[in-house]
Amino acid sequence: MTTTSQEIVPDSEHKGLVGRLPQPLRGLALLARFDRPIGWWLLFWPGAWAVALAGGAIARWDLILWILAGSIAMRGAGCVYNDIVDRDLDAQVARTRSRPIPSGQVSIGLAWGWLVALCLVGLVVLMQLHGLAIGVALASLAPVAAYPFMKRITWWPQAWLGLVFSWAALVGWSEVAGDLSAPMWLLYAGSIAWVIGYDTIYALQDREDDALIGVRSSALRMGTHVRGGTAAFYAAAVALWGAALWSVRPDPLALAALLPVAGHLAWQVATLRPDDGAGALQRFRSNRFAGLLMVLACLVVGSA
């Protein structure tokens, strides 16, 4: 039994594959956003950057794979939790009303059970870490739990998402380097600015619905200055990443390693059209490539 592409959320990247899954597996896959891998790529990249910049990309290749597994599981868990909390709001937004909970594909009880199962996978990943990194990873639970409520109380929920989606940088660095030194914090801060930038682009798709139902976002707050605001956050990200790389290797060549990712982010801003939802989604998704360019820069500097 298959489902039509219209029954699956509009921004799914794998409508055919997900549509062939039987219920309730289809609903669970959609609830965890397995059809949209961009989310776990964006959660994974900061952890990979940190491992590479700390010089552990070769010796700790297994850690990179564990971070990837943890990113897939915990991004899924975060999406399930977010959809449980936001089920009433999702039902009022055109892009999200077809999600599994508001559309009735998955019950609240089943959603909670799925959340527990995904968290157990995250626990297995946690057990691969050592003392300091375990503590750092567990400290993420409070900001993760608070995130779904931020859009109700602040115009900048993207900033809170930046805190959460950049957390793997803290885990990766503390596991490899065994400390919480300056390069880690600079890398983390740069990642937060990057997340604010790309999630502002993503939020452009929902500006009209968000304004009608009272949901806040940086895309609404920036108004007509959304391109300039996104450019400013991307510029801050590159500057902070440059400081992180310089603190590891004070050499102009280290900064040159950032030119590809800086160029890619500049392309996103230069070609962004705030009233083009499809184009905004494409530029948002292109950040998986930005993450790859950044990990290559960290690999070059961290391995030198």
C-alpha positions as CSV (number, residue, x, y, z in Angstrom):
1,M,0.0,0.0,0.0
2,T,1.5,3.3,-1.0
3,T,0.5,6.9,-0.4
4,T,0.4,9.8,-2.8
5,S,3.1,12.5,-2.6
6,Q,0.4,15.0,-1.6
7,E,-0.2,13.1,1.6
8,I,3.4,13.5,2.7
9,V,4.7,16.8,4.0
10,P,5.7,19.2,1.1
11,D,9.4,19.5,1.9
12,S,10.0,15.7,2.1
13,E,13.1,14.7,0.1
14,H,12.1,11.0,-0.2
15,K,8.4,10.9,-1.0
16,G,8.6,7.7,-3.0
17,L,10.6,5.7,-0.4
18,V,8.5,6.9,2.5
19,G,5.3,6.4,0.6
20,R,6.0,2.7,0.2
21,L,6.2,2.1,3.9
22,P,3.2,0.6,5.6
23,Q,1.4,2.4,8.4
24,P,2.3,3.0,11.2
25,L,5.9,2.8,10.0
26,R,5.3,5.6,7.5
27,G,4.0,7.9,10.2
28,L,6.9,7.1,12.5
29,A,9.4,7.8,9.8
30,L,7.8,11.1,9.0
31,L,7.5,12.0,12.6
32,A,11.3,11.5,13.1
33,R,12.0,13.3,9.8
34,F,13.8,10.4,8.3
35,D,12.5,11.6,4.9
36,R,14.5,14.9,5.4
37,P,18.1,14.0,6.2
38,I,19.2,17.7,6.0
39,G,18.2,18.0,9.7
40,W,20.6,15.4,11.0
41,W,23.4,16.5,8.7
42,L,23.1,20.0,10.2
43,L,23.2,18.5,13.7
44,F,26.1,16.3,12.8
45,W,28.5,18.8,11.1
46,P,29.5,20.9,14.2
47,G,30.6,17.6,16.0
48,A,32.6,16.6,13.0
49,W,34.2,20.0,12.8
50,A,35.3,19.8,16.4
51,V,36.8,16.3,16.1
52,A,38.7,17.4,13.0
53,L,39.9,20.7,14.5
54,A,41.0,19.0,17.7
55,G,43.2,16.7,15.5
56,G,41.1,13.5,16.0
57,A,39.7,13.0,12.5
58,I,42.0,10.0,11.7
59,A,42.6,8.5,15.1
60,R,39.0,8.9,16.3
61,W,37.1,8.1,13.0
62,D,34.9,5.9,15.1
63,L,33.8,8.9,17.2
64,I,32.7,10.7,14.1
65,L,30.5,7.7,13.2
66,W,29.0,7.6,16.7
67,I,28.3,11.3,16.5
68,L,26.6,10.7,13.1
69,A,24.5,7.9,14.7
70,G,23.6,10.1,17.6
71,S,22.7,13.0,15.4
72,I,20.2,10.8,13.4
73,A,18.6,9.4,16.6
74,M,18.5,12.6,18.6
75,R,17.4,14.8,15.7
76,G,14.6,12.3,15.3
77,A,13.8,12.4,19.0
78,G,13.8,16.2,19.0
79,C,11.4,16.3,16.1
80,V,9.0,13.9,17.8
81,Y,9.1,15.9,21.0
82,N,8.7,19.2,19.0
83,D,5.6,17.8,17.2
84,I,4.0,16.6,20.4
85,V,4.4,20.1,21.9
86,D,3.4,21.9,18.7
87,R,0.6,19.7,17.5
88,D,-2.0,22.5,17.8
89,L,0.1,25.1,16.1
90,D,1.1,22.6,13.3
91,A,-2.6,22.1,12.5
92,Q,-2.9,25.8,11.7
93,V,0.1,26.1,9.3
94,A,-0.3,24.9,5.7
95,R,3.2,23.4,5.5
96,T,2.9,21.4,8.7
97,R,-0.8,20.4,9.0
98,S,0.0,17.2,7.2
99,R,2.5,16.1,9.8
100,P,1.7,12.7,11.4
101,I,0.3,14.0,14.7
102,P,-2.1,16.8,13.5
103,S,-3.1,14.7,10.5
104,G,-4.0,11.7,12.7
105,Q,-1.4,9.3,11.3
106,V,0.3,8.8,14.7
107,S,-1.4,8.9,18.1
108,I,0.1,10.9,21.0
109,G,0.7,7.6,22.9
110,L,2.6,6.1,20.0
111,A,4.6,9.3,19.6
112,W,5.8,9.1,23.2
113,G,6.8,5.5,22.8
114,W,8.8,6.4,19.6
115,L,10.4,9.2,21.5
116,V,11.6,6.8,24.2
117,A,13.0,4.3,21.6
118,L,15.0,7.0,19.8
119,C,16.4,8.3,23.1
120,L,17.6,4.8,23.9
121,V,19.6,4.8,20.7
122,G,21.1,8.1,21.9
123,L,21.9,6.5,25.3
124,V,23.9,3.8,23.4
125,V,25.9,6.6,21.7
126,L,26.4,8.4,25.1
127,M,28.0,5.2,26.5
128,Q,30.8,5.5,24.0
129,L,32.0,8.8,25.5
130,H,34.2,9.5,28.5
131,G,33.5,11.5,31.6
132,L,33.8,15.1,30.5
133,A,32.1,14.6,27.2
134,I,29.2,12.6,28.9
135,G,28.6,15.6,31.2
136,V,28.7,18.0,28.3
137,A,26.2,15.8,26.3
138,L,23.8,15.5,29.2
139,A,23.8,19.3,29.7
140,S,22.1,19.6,26.4
141,L,18.9,18.1,27.6
142,A,17.5,21.2,29.2
143,P,17.9,23.6,26.2
144,V,16.6,20.8,23.9
145,A,13.5,20.5,26.1
146,A,12.9,24.2,26.2
147,Y,13.3,24.8,22.4
148,P,9.7,24.1,21.2
149,F,8.4,26.9,23.6
150,M,10.8,29.6,22.3
151,K,8.7,30.5,19.3
152,R,6.0,31.5,21.8
153,I,8.1,33.8,23.9
154,T,10.9,35.3,21.7
155,W,11.3,36.7,18.2
156,W,14.6,34.7,18.1
157,P,13.8,31.0,18.5
158,Q,16.5,30.5,15.8
159,A,19.1,31.7,18.4
160,W,17.9,29.0,20.8
161,L,18.0,26.4,18.0
162,G,21.6,27.5,17.4
163,L,22.5,26.7,21.0
164,V,21.0,23.2,20.6
165,F,22.1,22.3,17.0
166,S,25.7,23.4,17.7
167,W,26.0,21.3,20.8
168,A,27.8,18.5,19.1
169,A,30.8,20.8,18.7
170,L,31.1,20.9,22.5
171,V,30.8,17.1,22.8
172,G,33.3,16.3,20.0
173,W,36.0,18.7,21.2
174,S,35.7,17.7,24.9
175,E,35.9,14.0,23.9
176,V,39.1,14.5,21.8
177,A,40.9,17.3,23.5
178,G,39.7,16.5,27.0
179,D,39.1,20.2,27.9
180,L,36.8,23.1,27.2
181,S,39.3,25.5,25.7
182,A,38.9,28.6,23.6
183,P,38.9,27.0,20.1
184,M,35.9,25.0,21.1
185,W,33.9,28.0,22.3
186,L,34.8,30.0,19.2
187,L,33.8,27.1,16.9
188,Y,30.5,26.7,18.9
189,A,29.7,30.5,18.7
190,G,30.4,30.5,15.0
191,S,28.0,27.5,14.6
192,I,25.3,29.3,16.5
193,A,25.5,32.3,14.1
194,W,25.5,29.9,11.2
195,V,22.3,28.2,12.5
196,I,20.6,31.5,13.0
197,G,21.4,32.4,9.4
198,Y,20.2,29.2,7.8
199,D,17.1,28.7,10.0
200,T,16.1,32.3,9.2
201,I,16.2,31.3,5.5
202,Y,14.1,28.2,6.4
203,A,11.5,30.3,8.3
204,L,10.9,32.4,5.2
205,Q,8.5,29.6,4.0
206,D,6.2,30.2,7.0
207,R,6.2,33.9,7.4
208,E,2.5,34.5,6.4
209,D,1.1,31.6,8.5
210,D,3.4,32.5,11.4
211,A,2.2,36.1,11.4
212,L,-1.5,35.0,11.4
213,I,-1.2,32.6,14.3
214,G,1.2,34.6,16.4
215,V,4.3,32.4,16.1
216,R,7.5,34.4,16.2
217,S,10.7,34.0,14.1
218,S,13.8,35.9,13.1
219,A,12.4,36.0,9.5
220,L,9.5,38.0,10.8
221,R,11.6,40.1,13.1
222,M,14.0,41.1,10.3
223,G,11.2,42.0,8.0
224,T,12.5,43.6,4.8
225,H,16.1,43.4,6.1
226,V,16.1,39.6,6.1
227,R,18.9,39.3,3.5
228,G,21.1,41.8,5.3
229,G,20.4,40.1,8.6
230,T,21.2,36.7,7.3
231,A,24.4,38.1,5.7
232,A,25.4,39.6,9.1
233,F,25.0,36.3,10.9
234,Y,26.9,34.4,8.2
235,A,29.7,36.9,8.3
236,A,29.8,36.5,12.1
237,A,30.0,32.8,11.7
238,V,33.0,33.0,9.3
239,A,34.7,35.5,11.6
240,L,34.3,33.3,14.7
241,W,35.4,30.2,12.8
242,G,38.4,32.1,11.6
243,A,39.3,32.9,15.2
244,A,38.8,29.2,16.2
245,L,41.2,28.1,13.4
246,W,43.7,30.8,14.2
247,S,43.8,29.8,17.9
248,V,44.8,26.3,16.8
249,R,47.2,27.4,14.1
250,P,48.1,31.1,13.9
251,D,48.9,31.1,10.2
252,P,47.2,33.0,7.3
253,L,46.9,29.7,5.5
254,A,44.6,28.5,8.2
255,L,42.2,31.4,7.4
256,A,42.5,30.7,3.7
257,A,40.9,27.3,4.4
258,L,37.7,29.1,5.1
259,L,37.4,30.7,1.7
260,P,35.3,27.9,0.1
261,V,32.7,27.9,2.9
262,A,32.7,31.7,3.0
263,G,32.1,31.8,-0.7
264,H,29.2,29.3,-0.5
265,L,27.5,31.3,2.3
266,A,27.9,34.5,0.2
267,W,26.2,32.7,-2.7
268,Q,23.2,31.8,-0.5
269,V,22.7,35.4,0.5
270,A,23.3,36.9,-3.0
271,T,20.8,34.6,-4.6
272,L,18.2,34.6,-1.8
273,R,14.7,35.9,-2.7
274,P,12.6,36.3,0.5
275,D,9.3,35.8,-1.3
276,D,10.5,32.6,-3.0
277,G,9.7,29.7,-0.6
278,A,11.1,27.0,-2.9
279,G,14.3,28.9,-3.4
280,A,14.7,29.5,0.3
281,L,14.3,25.8,0.9
282,Q,16.9,25.0,-1.7
283,R,19.4,27.4,-0.1
284,F,18.6,26.1,3.4
285,R,19.3,22.5,2.2
286,S,22.6,23.6,0.6
287,N,24.0,24.0,4.1
288,R,24.8,20.3,4.1
289,F,27.5,21.3,1.5
290,A,28.6,24.3,3.6
291,G,29.1,21.9,6.5
292,L,31.2,19.6,4.3
293,L,33.4,22.6,3.2
294,M,33.8,23.6,6.9
295,V,34.9,20.1,8.0
296,L,37.5,20.1,5.3
297,A,38.9,23.4,6.6
298,C,39.0,22.0,10.1
299,L,40.6,18.8,8.9
300,V,43.4,20.8,7.1
301,V,44.1,23.0,10.1
302,G,43.7,20.3,12.8
303,S,45.9,17.8,11.0
304,A,48.7,20.3,10.3
